[in-house]
Amino acid sequence: MRVIYLAVAAAVLLAAGQAFAAGIDLSKPYGDKYGCINRNGQEVAADQMLLLTDKELITAASACTFSDKQAQADGSLVVQAHCEAEGEEGQSPIKFTIKRSKKNAKKLVIAGEDGNVMGEVSRCK
């Protein structure tokens, strides 16, 4: 009986994790104004730019490639990435959180591990 209960509990947790992951759909890119303009390559120079895809986060000065994404119980995603910064050699590990904006559910907020908000992005059109 205990084994059946554990199997059911595991299935429920797996389904819940998939449902939460579906809450933030990164199959289409998100960005700020310049991130969306530049999503297919550098079209316009911009001092500030955010572009979020299912595989990476690109800013005006860095590019981060995701190594792991974990759906959280609150519907957010915690992302592990390796980032290359402009003018620096090598990659640095970084962890950040992607969650829905409290002001506008259609927007996503990207926050660093320390809680500082990197920016807010909308789905690119």
N, CA, C and O atoms as a Tinker XYZ file with bonds, in Angstrom:
   500  protein
     1  N      0.831000   -1.193000    0.000000    73     2
     2  CA     0.000000    0.000000    0.000000    64     1     3
     3  C      0.870000    1.249000    0.000000    63     2     4     5
     4  O      0.586000    2.213000   -0.711000    81     3
     5  N      1.933000    1.227000    0.802000    73     3     6
     6  CA     2.820000    2.383000    0.897000    64     5     7
     7  C      3.496000    2.656000   -0.450000    63     6     8     9
     8  O      3.660000    3.814000   -0.832000    81     7
     9  N      3.890000    1.600000   -1.173000    73     7    10
    10  CA     4.538000    1.751000   -2.478000    64     9    11
    11  C      3.575000    2.397000   -3.472000    63    10    12    13
    12  O      3.977000    3.269000   -4.242000    81    11
    13  N      2.331000    1.986000   -3.465000    73    11    14
    14  CA     1.327000    2.570000   -4.366000    64    13    15
    15  C      1.144000    4.049000   -4.044000    63    14    16    17
    16  O      1.080000    4.882000   -4.947000    81    15
    17  N      1.061000    4.371000   -2.756000    73    15    18
    18  CA     0.896000    5.769000   -2.345000    64    17    19
    19  C      2.070000    6.609000   -2.835000    63    18    20    21
    20  O      1.875000    7.703000   -3.364000    81    19
    21  N      3.295000    6.096000   -2.658000    73    19    22
    22  CA     4.479000    6.835000   -3.096000    64    21    23
    23  C      4.488000    7.005000   -4.610000    63    22    24    25
    24  O      4.862000    8.066000   -5.109000    81    23
    25  N      4.084000    5.981000   -5.342000    73    23    26
    26  CA     4.042000    6.076000   -6.806000    64    25    27
    27  C      3.025000    7.126000   -7.247000    63    26    28    29
    28  O      3.293000    7.904000   -8.162000    81    27
    29  N      1.865000    7.151000   -6.604000    73    27    30
    30  CA     0.840000    8.147000   -6.931000    64    29    31
    31  C      1.340000    9.546000   -6.582000    63    30    32    33
    32  O      1.167000   10.480000   -7.364000    81    31
    33  N      1.959000    9.693000   -5.412000    73    31    34
    34  CA     2.486000   10.992000   -4.999000    64    33    35
    35  C      3.541000   11.480000   -5.985000    63    34    36    37
    36  O      3.558000   12.659000   -6.338000    81    35
    37  N      4.419000   10.589000   -6.430000    73    35    38
    38  CA     5.447000   10.966000   -7.401000    64    37    39
    39  C      4.820000   11.396000   -8.719000    63    38    40    41
    40  O      5.270000   12.368000   -9.326000    81    39
    41  N      3.789000   10.692000   -9.169000    73    39    42
    42  CA     3.106000   11.042000  -10.414000    64    41    43
    43  C      2.425000   12.405000  -10.301000    63    42    44    45
    44  O      2.451000   13.195000  -11.245000    81    43
    45  N      1.819000   12.678000   -9.154000    73    43    46
    46  CA     1.158000   13.969000   -8.935000    64    45    47
    47  C      2.195000   15.089000   -8.948000    63    46    48    49
    48  O      1.977000   16.129000   -9.570000    81    47
    49  N      3.325000   14.883000   -8.264000    73    47    50
    50  CA     4.382000   15.902000   -8.247000    64    49    51
    51  C      4.941000   16.129000   -9.643000    63    50    52    53
    52  O      5.200000   17.273000  -10.018000    81    51
    53  N      5.133000   15.069000  -10.422000    73    51    54
    54  CA     5.645000   15.205000  -11.777000    64    53    55
    55  C      4.661000   15.993000  -12.633000    63    54    56    57
    56  O      5.063000   16.891000  -13.374000    81    55
    57  N      3.397000   15.669000  -12.539000    73    55    58
    58  CA     2.373000   16.385000  -13.312000    64    57    59
    59  C      2.305000   17.840000  -12.883000    63    58    60    61
    60  O      2.157000   18.729000  -13.722000    81    59
    61  N      2.411000   18.091000  -11.590000    73    59    62
    62  CA     2.381000   19.473000  -11.095000    64    61    63
    63  C      3.587000   20.241000  -11.608000    63    62    64    65
    64  O      3.460000   21.398000  -12.007000    81    63
    65  N      4.748000   19.616000  -11.602000    73    63    66
    66  CA     5.955000   20.266000  -12.114000    64    65    67
    67  C      5.820000   20.611000  -13.582000    63    66    68    69
    68  O      6.253000   21.682000  -14.008000    81    67
    69  N      5.220000   19.711000  -14.372000    73    67    70
    70  CA     5.014000   19.984000  -15.794000    64    69    71
    71  C      3.999000   21.105000  -15.978000    63    70    72    73
    72  O      4.150000   21.941000  -16.869000    81    71
    73  N      2.977000   21.126000  -15.150000    73    71    74
    74  CA     1.969000   22.193000  -15.253000    64    73    75
    75  C      2.591000   23.541000  -14.930000    63    74    76    77
    76  O      2.315000   24.531000  -15.608000    81    75
    77  N      3.438000   23.589000  -13.887000    73    75    78
    78  CA     4.086000   24.850000  -13.545000    64    77    79
    79  C      5.040000   25.279000  -14.645000    63    78    80    81
    80  O      5.113000   26.460000  -14.984000    81    79
    81  N      5.775000   24.319000  -15.207000    73    79    82
    82  CA     6.702000   24.652000  -16.284000    64    81    83
    83  C      5.936000   25.227000  -17.467000    63    82    84    85
    84  O      6.429000   26.118000  -18.159000    81    83
    85  N      4.737000   24.718000  -17.698000    73    83    86
    86  CA     3.910000   25.223000  -18.799000    64    85    87
    87  C      3.436000   26.642000  -18.505000    63    86    88    89
    88  O      3.048000   27.364000  -19.424000    81    87
    89  N      3.460000   27.053000  -17.237000    73    87    90
    90  CA     3.019000   28.387000  -16.857000    64    89    91
    91  C      3.878000   29.469000  -17.483000    63    90    92    93
    92  O      3.369000   30.546000  -17.795000    81    91
    93  N      5.152000   29.219000  -17.675000    73    91    94
    94  CA     6.051000   30.150000  -18.350000    64    93    95
    95  C      6.543000   29.450000  -19.603000    63    94    96    97
    96  O      7.407000   28.575000  -19.554000    81    95
    97  N      5.976000   29.855000  -20.717000    73    95    98
    98  CA     6.277000   29.239000  -22.011000    64    97    99
    99  C      7.330000   30.073000  -22.728000    63    98   100   101
   100  O      7.056000   31.193000  -23.159000    81    99
   101  N      8.523000   29.527000  -22.853000    73    99   102
   102  CA     9.606000   30.236000  -23.523000    64   101   103
   103  C      9.820000   29.757000  -24.963000    63   102   104   105
   104  O     10.878000   29.990000  -25.547000    81   103
   105  N      8.809000   29.083000  -25.533000    73   103   106
   106  CA     8.965000   28.594000  -26.898000    64   105   107
   107  C      9.054000   29.734000  -27.916000    63   106   108   109
   108  O      9.583000   29.557000  -29.014000    81   107
   109  N      8.532000   30.902000  -27.542000    73   107   110
   110  CA     8.677000   32.103000  -28.363000    64   109   111
   111  C      9.476000   33.107000  -27.536000    63   110   112   113
   112  O      9.331000   33.150000  -26.314000    81   111
   113  N     10.315000   33.911000  -28.180000    73   111   114
   114  CA    11.179000   34.816000  -27.418000    64   113   115
   115  C     10.430000   35.945000  -26.720000    63   114   116   117
   116  O      9.375000   36.398000  -27.165000    81   115
   117  N     11.013000   36.376000  -25.619000    73   115   118
   118  CA    10.555000   37.537000  -24.856000    64   117   119
   119  C     11.693000   38.553000  -24.883000    63   118   120   121
   120  O     12.865000   38.181000  -24.946000    81   119
   121  N     11.344000   39.825000  -24.836000    73   119   122
   122  CA    12.391000   40.834000  -24.783000    64   121   123
   123  C     11.844000   42.201000  -24.458000    63   122   124   125
   124  O     10.633000   42.422000  -24.424000    81   123
   125  N     12.776000   43.122000  -24.216000    73   123   126
   126  CA    12.381000   44.518000  -24.139000    64   125   127
   127  C     12.378000   45.027000  -25.583000    63   126   128   129
   128  O     12.556000   44.237000  -26.510000    81   127
   129  N     12.185000   46.302000  -25.785000    73   127   130
   130  CA    12.086000   46.864000  -27.130000    64   129   131
   131  C     13.274000   46.455000  -28.004000    63   130   132   133
   132  O     13.085000   45.960000  -29.114000    81   131
   133  N     14.499000   46.661000  -27.506000    73   131   134
   134  CA    15.678000   46.380000  -28.315000    64   133   135
   135  C     16.001000   44.895000  -28.387000    63   134   136   137
   136  O     16.566000   44.434000  -29.378000    81   135
   137  N     15.653000   44.148000  -27.359000    73   135   138
   138  CA    15.857000   42.703000  -27.401000    64   137   139
   139  C     15.034000   42.065000  -28.508000    63   138   140   141
   140  O     15.532000   41.206000  -29.236000    81   139
   141  N     13.771000   42.481000  -28.641000    73   139   142
   142  CA    12.913000   41.930000  -29.695000    64   141   143
   143  C     13.381000   42.366000  -31.083000    63   142   144   145
   144  O     13.345000   41.572000  -32.023000    81   143
   145  N     13.821000   43.620000  -31.220000    73   143   146
   146  CA    14.335000   44.087000  -32.512000    64   145   147
   147  C     15.551000   43.261000  -32.919000    63   146   148   149
   148  O     15.715000   42.932000  -34.094000    81   147
   149  N     16.402000   42.927000  -31.953000    73   147   150
   150  CA    17.662000   42.227000  -32.228000    64   149   151
   151  C     17.579000   40.708000  -32.126000    63   150   152   153
   152  O     18.615000   40.043000  -32.138000    81   151
   153  N     16.390000   40.144000  -32.028000    73   151   154
   154  CA    16.281000   38.703000  -31.773000    64   153   155
   155  C     16.852000   37.833000  -32.887000    63   154   156   157
   156  O     17.204000   36.679000  -32.640000    81   155
   157  N     16.952000   38.355000  -34.102000    73   155   158
   158  CA    17.499000   37.575000  -35.215000    64   157   159
   159  C     18.920000   37.997000  -35.573000    63   158   160   161
   160  O     19.396000   37.711000  -36.672000    81   159
   161  N     19.586000   38.666000  -34.664000    73   159   162
   162  CA    20.939000   39.159000  -34.908000    64   161   163
   163  C     20.987000   40.632000  -34.569000    63   162   164   165
   164  O     19.947000   41.268000  -34.396000    81   163
   165  N     22.180000   41.175000  -34.474000    73   163   166
   166  CA    22.339000   42.570000  -34.072000    64   165   167
   167  C     21.863000   43.494000  -35.185000    63   166   168   169
   168  O     22.586000   43.741000  -36.150000    81   167
   169  N     20.636000   44.006000  -35.042000    73   167   170
   170  CA    20.029000   44.898000  -36.025000    64   169   171
   171  C     20.256000   46.359000  -35.641000    63   170   172   173
   172  O     20.473000   47.212000  -36.502000    81   171
   173  N     20.202000   46.634000  -34.342000    73   171   174
   174  CA    20.295000   48.006000  -33.843000    64   173   175
   175  C     21.178000   47.996000  -32.600000    63   174   176   177
   176  O     21.001000   47.162000  -31.712000    81   175
   177  N     22.127000   48.923000  -32.540000    73   175   178
   178  CA    22.960000   49.038000  -31.338000    64   177   179
   179  C     22.117000   49.629000  -30.210000    63   178   180   181
   180  O     21.373000   50.591000  -30.407000    81   179
   181  N     22.248000   49.043000  -29.046000    73   179   182
   182  CA    21.483000   49.528000  -27.891000    64   181   183
   183  C     22.305000   49.321000  -26.622000    63   182   184   185
   184  O     22.903000   48.264000  -26.421000    81   183
   185  N     22.325000   50.337000  -25.776000    73   183   186
   186  CA    23.050000   50.230000  -24.505000    64   185   187
   187  C     22.350000   49.283000  -23.550000    63   186   188   189
   188  O     22.993000   48.612000  -22.743000    81   187
   189  N     21.026000   49.231000  -23.646000    73   187   190
   190  CA    20.249000   48.325000  -22.800000    64   189   191
   191  C     19.433000   47.417000  -23.692000    63   190   192   193
   192  O     18.747000   47.875000  -24.606000    81   191
   193  N     19.511000   46.131000  -23.421000    73   191   194
   194  CA    18.790000   45.159000  -24.225000    64   193   195
   195  C     18.618000   43.891000  -23.404000    63   194   196   197
   196  O     19.550000   43.461000  -22.725000    81   195
   197  N     17.433000   43.287000  -23.461000    73   195   198
   198  CA    17.172000   41.988000  -22.840000    64   197   199
   199  C     16.434000   41.129000  -23.839000    63   198   200   201
   200  O     15.424000   41.552000  -24.401000    81   199
   201  N     16.927000   39.933000  -24.065000    73   199   202
   202  CA    16.263000   38.959000  -24.924000    64   201   203
   203  C     16.310000   37.618000  -24.202000    63   202   204   205
   204  O     17.382000   37.138000  -23.833000    81   203
   205  N     15.143000   37.021000  -24.005000    73   203   206
   206  CA    15.003000   35.750000  -23.303000    64   205   207
   207  C     14.393000   34.732000  -24.247000    63   206   208   209
   208  O     13.310000   34.950000  -24.790000    81   207
   209  N     15.098000   33.606000  -24.446000    73   207   210
   210  CA    14.576000   32.511000  -25.262000    64   209   211
   211  C     14.541000   31.253000  -24.394000    63   210   212   213
   212  O     14.839000   31.305000  -23.200000    81   211
   213  N     14.180000   30.143000  -24.993000    73   211   214
   214  CA    14.149000   28.892000  -24.238000    64   213   215
   215  C     15.544000   28.360000  -23.928000    63   214   216   217
   216  O     15.689000   27.429000  -23.136000    81   215
   217  N     16.589000   28.953000  -24.556000    73   215   218
   218  CA    17.942000   28.446000  -24.369000    64   217   219
   219  C     18.924000   29.461000  -23.804000    63   218   220   221
   220  O     19.995000   29.093000  -23.323000    81   219
   221  N     18.550000   30.773000  -23.865000    73   219   222
   222  CA    19.521000   31.768000  -23.433000    64   221   223
   223  C     18.896000   33.099000  -23.024000    63   222   224   225
   224  O     17.744000   33.401000  -23.336000    81   223
   225  N     19.702000   33.874000  -22.316000    73   223   226
   226  CA    19.381000   35.245000  -21.941000    64   225   227
   227  C     20.503000   36.107000  -22.491000    63   226   228   229
   228  O     21.676000   35.889000  -22.186000    81   227
   229  N     20.132000   37.092000  -23.310000    73   227   230
   230  CA    21.124000   37.961000  -23.925000    64   229   231
   231  C     20.849000   39.394000  -23.474000    63   230   232   233
   232  O     19.715000   39.870000  -23.527000    81   231
   233  N     21.902000   40.065000  -23.034000    73   231   234
   234  CA    21.813000   41.475000  -22.673000    64   233   235
   235  C     22.742000   42.249000  -23.607000    63   234   236   237
   236  O     23.392000   41.656000  -24.469000    81   235
   237  N     22.805000   43.557000  -23.439000    73   235   238
   238  CA    23.689000   44.369000  -24.267000    64   237   239
   239  C     25.154000   43.998000  -24.048000    63   238   240   241
   240  O     25.974000   44.167000  -24.950000    81   239
   241  N     25.494000   43.493000  -22.857000    73   239   242
   242  CA    26.893000   43.234000  -22.527000    64   241   243
   243  C     27.226000   41.775000  -22.237000    63   242   244   245
   244  O     28.382000   41.459000  -21.954000    81   243
   245  N     26.230000   40.865000  -22.300000    73   243   246
   246  CA    26.526000   39.472000  -21.980000    64   245   247
   247  C     25.569000   38.511000  -22.682000    63   246   248   249
   248  O     24.499000   38.893000  -23.157000    81   247
   249  N     25.994000   37.254000  -22.727000    73   247   250
   250  CA    25.160000   36.185000  -23.269000    64   249   251
   251  C     25.248000   35.002000  -22.318000    63   250   252   253
   252  O     26.340000   34.541000  -21.985000    81   251
   253  N     24.084000   34.510000  -21.880000    73   251   254
   254  CA    24.015000   33.408000  -20.926000    64   253   255
   255  C     23.301000   32.225000  -21.574000    63   254   256   257
   256  O     22.180000   32.361000  -22.063000    81   255
   257  N     23.949000   31.078000  -21.573000    73   255   258
   258  CA    23.365000   29.848000  -22.116000    64   257   259
   259  C     22.876000   28.992000  -20.958000    63   258   260   261
   260  O     23.624000   28.721000  -20.018000    81   259
   261  N     21.605000   28.564000  -21.030000    73   259   262
   262  CA    21.012000   27.789000  -19.949000    64   261   263
   263  C     21.602000   26.385000  -19.892000    63   262   264   265
   264  O     21.777000   25.723000  -20.915000    81   263
   265  N     21.904000   25.947000  -18.668000    73   263   266
   266  CA    22.336000   24.563000  -18.469000    64   265   267
   267  C     21.260000   23.748000  -17.758000    63   266   268   269
   268  O     21.249000   22.519000  -17.842000    81   267
   269  N     20.339000   24.444000  -17.044000    73   267   270
   270  CA    19.267000   23.739000  -16.343000    64   269   271
   271  C     18.141000   24.717000  -16.033000    63   270   272   273
   272  O     18.391000   25.881000  -15.718000    81   271
   273  N     16.890000   24.238000  -16.123000    73   271   274
   274  CA    15.706000   25.028000  -15.754000    64   273   275
   275  C     14.856000   24.172000  -14.839000    63   274   276   277
   276  O     14.546000   23.026000  -15.163000    81   275
   277  N     14.476000   24.727000  -13.691000    73   275   278
   278  CA    13.657000   23.995000  -12.731000    64   277   279
   279  C     12.389000   24.777000  -12.429000    63   278   280   281
   280  O     12.446000   25.915000  -11.965000    81   279
   281  N     11.235000   24.153000  -12.698000    73   279   282
   282  CA     9.952000   24.778000  -12.361000    64   281   283
   283  C      9.779000   24.765000  -10.843000    63   282   284   285
   284  O     10.105000   23.776000  -10.186000    81   283
   285  N      9.272000   25.848000  -10.298000    73   283   286
   286  CA     9.055000   25.978000   -8.866000    64   285   287
   287  C      7.560000   25.890000   -8.550000    63   286   288   289
   288  O      6.722000   26.069000   -9.434000    81   287
   289  N      7.238000   25.620000   -7.306000    73   287   290
   290  CA     5.843000   25.471000   -6.881000    64   289   291
   291  C      5.027000   26.745000   -7.114000    63   290   292   293
   292  O      3.813000   26.671000   -7.305000    81   291
   293  N      5.680000   27.912000   -7.099000    73   291   294
   294  CA     4.955000   29.171000   -7.304000    64   293   295
   295  C      4.775000   29.529000   -8.783000    63   294   296   297
   296  O      4.254000   30.598000   -9.102000    81   295
   297  N      5.205000   28.636000   -9.687000    73   295   298
   298  CA     5.055000   28.872000  -11.124000    64   297   299
   299  C      6.260000   29.530000  -11.768000    63   298   300   301
   300  O      6.294000   29.685000  -12.989000    81   299
   301  N      7.252000   29.924000  -10.975000    73   299   302
   302  CA     8.450000   30.545000  -11.538000    64   301   303
   303  C      9.417000   29.476000  -12.044000    63   302   304   305
   304  O      9.233000   28.284000  -11.795000    81   303
   305  N     10.442000   29.921000  -12.753000    73   303   306
   306  CA    11.508000   29.040000  -13.209000    64   305   307
   307  C     12.816000   29.510000  -12.593000    63   306   308   309
   308  O     13.117000   30.703000  -12.614000    81   307
   309  N     13.590000   28.593000  -12.051000    73   307   310
   310  CA    14.937000   28.904000  -11.595000    64   309   311
   311  C     15.875000   28.338000  -12.658000    63   310   312   313
   312  O     15.823000   27.155000  -12.996000    81   311
   313  N     16.733000   29.218000  -13.172000    73   311   314
   314  CA    17.599000   28.855000  -14.288000    64   313   315
   315  C     19.060000   28.914000  -13.861000    63   314   316   317
   316  O     19.509000   29.881000  -13.246000    81   315
   317  N     19.783000   27.867000  -14.200000    73   315   318
   318  CA    21.242000   27.835000  -14.063000    64   317   319
   319  C     21.788000   28.119000  -15.454000    63   318   320   321
   320  O     21.301000   27.558000  -16.436000    81   319
   321  N     22.791000   28.982000  -15.550000    73   319   322
   322  CA    23.338000   29.334000  -16.855000    64   321   323
   323  C     24.835000   29.595000  -16.739000    63   322   324   325
   324  O     25.372000   29.776000  -15.646000    81   323
   325  N     25.490000   29.609000  -17.895000    73   323   326
   326  CA    26.890000   30.006000  -18.005000    64   325   327
   327  C     26.918000   31.243000  -18.882000    63   326   328   329
   328  O     26.392000   31.238000  -19.995000    81   327
   329  N     27.535000   32.305000  -18.376000    73   327   330
   330  CA    27.499000   33.595000  -19.064000    64   329   331
   331  C     28.877000   34.039000  -19.512000    63   330   332   333
   332  O     29.883000   33.824000  -18.836000    81   331
   333  N     28.886000   34.665000  -20.673000    73   331   334
   334  CA    30.081000   35.310000  -21.198000    64   333   335
   335  C     29.805000   36.804000  -21.211000    63   334   336   337
   336  O     28.811000   37.257000  -21.778000    81   335
   337  N     30.682000   37.558000  -20.589000    73   335   338
   338  CA    30.509000   39.013000  -20.543000    64   337   339
   339  C     31.416000   39.659000  -21.584000    63   338   340   341
   340  O     32.532000   39.198000  -21.824000    81   339
   341  N     30.926000   40.724000  -22.192000    73   339   342
   342  CA    31.688000   41.452000  -23.194000    64   341   343
   343  C     32.993000   41.953000  -22.576000    63   342   344   345
   344  O     32.995000   42.550000  -21.499000    81   343
   345  N     34.089000   41.704000  -23.266000    73   343   346
   346  CA    35.392000   42.167000  -22.798000    64   345   347
   347  C     36.064000   41.244000  -21.802000    63   346   348   349
   348  O     37.172000   41.539000  -21.353000    81   347
   349  N     35.433000   40.133000  -21.439000    73   347   350
   350  CA    36.018000   39.181000  -20.498000    64   349   351
   351  C     36.170000   37.825000  -21.162000    63   350   352   353
   352  O     35.407000   37.467000  -22.058000    81   351
   353  N     37.174000   37.072000  -20.707000    73   351   354
   354  CA    37.375000   35.731000  -21.240000    64   353   355
   355  C     36.738000   34.697000  -20.326000    63   354   356   357
   356  O     36.668000   34.884000  -19.112000    81   355
   357  N     36.276000   33.608000  -20.920000    73   355   358
   358  CA    35.700000   32.524000  -20.145000    64   357   359
   359  C     34.232000   32.747000  -19.808000    63   358   360   361
   360  O     33.629000   33.757000  -20.173000    81   359
   361  N     33.682000   31.768000  -19.099000    73   359   362
   362  CA    32.282000   31.815000  -18.705000    64   361   363
   363  C     32.157000   31.773000  -17.196000    63   362   364   365
   364  O     32.990000   31.185000  -16.506000    81   363
   365  N     31.109000   32.400000  -16.691000    73   363   366
   366  CA    30.821000   32.386000  -15.258000    64   365   367
   367  C     29.457000   31.761000  -15.029000    63   366   368   369
   368  O     28.518000   32.039000  -15.775000    81   367
   369  N     29.329000   30.909000  -13.996000    73   367   370
   370  CA    28.005000   30.361000  -13.687000    64   369   371
   371  C     27.124000   31.430000  -13.035000    63   370   372   373
   372  O     27.607000   32.270000  -12.276000    81   371
   373  N     25.846000   31.386000  -13.339000    73   371   374
   374  CA    24.892000   32.320000  -12.755000    64   373   375
   375  C     23.573000   31.586000  -12.544000    63   374   376   377
   376  O     23.249000   30.647000  -13.270000    81   375
   377  N     22.825000   32.022000  -11.551000    73   375   378
   378  CA    21.498000   31.475000  -11.289000    64   377   379
   379  C     20.539000   32.656000  -11.233000    63   378   380   381
   380  O     20.822000   33.657000  -10.575000    81   379
   381  N     19.414000   32.544000  -11.914000    73   379   382
   382  CA    18.410000   33.601000  -11.842000    64   381   383
   383  C     17.018000   33.000000  -11.901000    63   382   384   385
   384  O     16.844000   31.823000  -12.215000    81   383
   385  N     16.025000   33.832000  -11.594000    73   383   386
   386  CA    14.634000   33.392000  -11.540000    64   385   387
   387  C     13.824000   34.161000  -12.567000    63   386   388   389
   388  O     14.000000   35.367000  -12.745000    81   387
   389  N     12.934000   33.446000  -13.239000    73   387   390
   390  CA    11.997000   34.047000  -14.184000    64   389   391
   391  C     10.604000   33.838000  -13.606000    63   390   392   393
   392  O     10.210000   32.710000  -13.310000    81   391
   393  N      9.862000   34.930000  -13.448000    73   391   394
   394  CA     8.508000   34.803000  -12.920000    64   393   395
   395  C      7.594000   35.813000  -13.595000    63   394   396   397
   396  O      8.056000   36.762000  -14.228000    81   395
   397  N      6.304000   35.598000  -13.453000    73   395   398
   398  CA     5.319000   36.528000  -14.007000    64   397   399
   399  C      5.366000   37.842000  -13.243000    63   398   400   401
   400  O      5.568000   37.866000  -12.029000    81   399
   401  N      5.178000   38.921000  -13.964000    73   399   402
   402  CA     5.121000   40.244000  -13.361000    64   401   403
   403  C      3.851000   40.366000  -12.526000    63   402   404   405
   404  O      2.789000   39.900000  -12.939000    81   403
   405  N      3.953000   40.982000  -11.366000    73   403   406
   406  CA     2.771000   41.209000  -10.528000    64   405   407
   407  C      1.891000   42.299000  -11.119000    63   406   408   409
   408  O      0.683000   42.324000  -10.881000    81   407
   409  N      2.495000   43.210000  -11.897000    73   407   410
   410  CA     1.753000   44.318000  -12.504000    64   409   411
   411  C      1.034000   43.911000  -13.786000    63   410   412   413
   412  O     -0.046000   44.420000  -14.086000    81   411
   413  N      1.643000   42.982000  -14.547000    73   411   414
   414  CA     1.086000   42.571000  -15.836000    64   413   415
   415  C      1.443000   41.109000  -16.079000    63   414   416   417
   416  O      2.604000   40.795000  -16.341000    81   415
   417  N      0.467000   40.214000  -15.997000    73   415   418
   418  CA     0.702000   38.774000  -16.100000    64   417   419
   419  C      1.248000   38.350000  -17.461000    63   418   420   421
   420  O      1.748000   37.233000  -17.597000    81   419
   421  N      1.162000   39.216000  -18.473000    73   419   422
   422  CA     1.703000   38.884000  -19.794000    64   421   423
   423  C      3.207000   39.125000  -19.868000    63   422   424   425
   424  O      3.858000   38.697000  -20.821000    81   423
   425  N      3.762000   39.809000  -18.866000    73   423   426
   426  CA     5.191000   40.102000  -18.843000    64   425   427
   427  C      5.909000   39.176000  -17.867000    63   426   428   429
   428  O      5.314000   38.656000  -16.923000    81   427
   429  N      7.196000   38.985000  -18.115000    73   427   430
   430  CA     8.039000   38.186000  -17.235000    64   429   431
   431  C      9.098000   39.075000  -16.604000    63   430   432   433
   432  O      9.607000   40.000000  -17.238000    81   431
   433  N      9.424000   38.787000  -15.350000    73   431   434
   434  CA    10.467000   39.502000  -14.627000    64   433   435
   435  C     11.640000   38.545000  -14.461000    63   434   436   437
   436  O     11.464000   37.382000  -14.097000    81   435
   437  N     12.830000   39.049000  -14.732000    73   435   438
   438  CA    14.052000   38.265000  -14.576000    64   437   439
   439  C     14.815000   38.863000  -13.402000    63   438   440   441
   440  O     15.154000   40.046000  -13.412000    81   439
   441  N     15.082000   38.038000  -12.389000    73   439   442
   442  CA    15.769000   38.511000  -11.186000    64   441   443
   443  C     16.988000   37.642000  -10.903000    63   442   444   445
   444  O     16.956000   36.426000  -11.090000    81   443
   445  N     18.053000   38.279000  -10.454000    73   443   446
   446  CA    19.261000   37.560000  -10.095000    64   445   447
   447  C     19.083000   36.766000   -8.822000    63   446   448   449
   448  O     18.062000   36.871000   -8.142000    81   447
   449  N     20.078000   35.978000   -8.511000    73   447   450
   450  CA    20.038000   35.132000   -7.310000    64   449   451
   451  C     19.885000   35.975000   -6.046000    63   450   452   453
   452  O     19.328000   35.509000   -5.052000    81   451
   453  N     20.377000   37.209000   -6.081000    73   451   454
   454  CA    20.291000   38.109000   -4.931000    64   453   455
   455  C     18.947000   38.831000   -4.849000    63   454   456   457
   456  O     18.708000   39.602000   -3.919000    81   455
   457  N     18.053000   38.576000   -5.843000    73   455   458
   458  CA    16.732000   39.187000   -5.836000    64   457   459
   459  C     16.640000   40.479000   -6.628000    63   458   460   461
   460  O     15.541000   40.981000   -6.865000    81   459
   461  N     17.788000   41.028000   -7.046000    73   459   462
   462  CA    17.760000   42.256000   -7.843000    64   461   463
   463  C     17.182000   41.976000   -9.222000    63   462   464   465
   464  O     17.580000   41.024000   -9.894000    81   463
   465  N     16.246000   42.809000   -9.632000    73   463   466
   466  CA    15.577000   42.627000  -10.919000    64   465   467
   467  C     16.486000   43.088000  -12.047000    63   466   468   469
   468  O     16.959000   44.224000  -12.054000    81   467
   469  N     16.726000   42.186000  -13.007000    73   467   470
   470  CA    17.522000   42.523000  -14.189000    64   469   471
   471  C     16.668000   43.290000  -15.192000    63   470   472   473
   472  O     17.152000   44.177000  -15.895000    81   471
   473  N     15.380000   42.929000  -15.242000    73   471   474
   474  CA    14.488000   43.590000  -16.168000    64   473   475
   475  C     13.190000   42.857000  -16.333000    63   474   476   477
   476  O     12.980000   41.775000  -15.786000    81   475
   477  N     12.314000   43.478000  -17.109000    73   475   478
   478  CA    10.998000   42.928000  -17.398000    64   477   479
   479  C     10.880000   42.819000  -18.909000    63   478   480   481
   480  O     11.268000   43.736000  -19.633000    81   479
   481  N     10.348000   41.704000  -19.386000    73   479   482
   482  CA    10.259000   41.460000  -20.826000    64   481   483
   483  C      8.838000   41.049000  -21.209000    63   482   484   485
   484  O      8.088000   40.501000  -20.401000    81   483
   485  N      8.495000   41.332000  -22.464000    73   483   486
   486  CA     7.212000   40.937000  -23.050000    64   485   487
   487  C      7.462000   39.988000  -24.209000    63   486   488   489
   488  O      8.558000   39.969000  -24.769000    81   487
   489  N      6.469000   39.207000  -24.571000    73   487   490
   490  CA     6.630000   38.308000  -25.711000    64   489   491
   491  C      6.864000   39.150000  -26.963000    63   490   492   493
   492  O      6.145000   40.118000  -27.213000    81   491
   493  N      7.866000   38.778000  -27.738000    73   491   494
   494  CA     8.180000   39.499000  -28.972000    64   493   495
   495  C      7.108000   39.204000  -30.024000    63   494   496   497
   496  O      6.615000   38.082000  -30.134000    81   495
   497  N      6.764000   40.227000  -30.784000    73   495   498
   498  CA     5.734000   40.075000  -31.826000    64   497   499
   499  C      6.343000   39.827000  -33.178000    63   498   500
   500  O      5.620000   39.676000  -34.163000    81   499
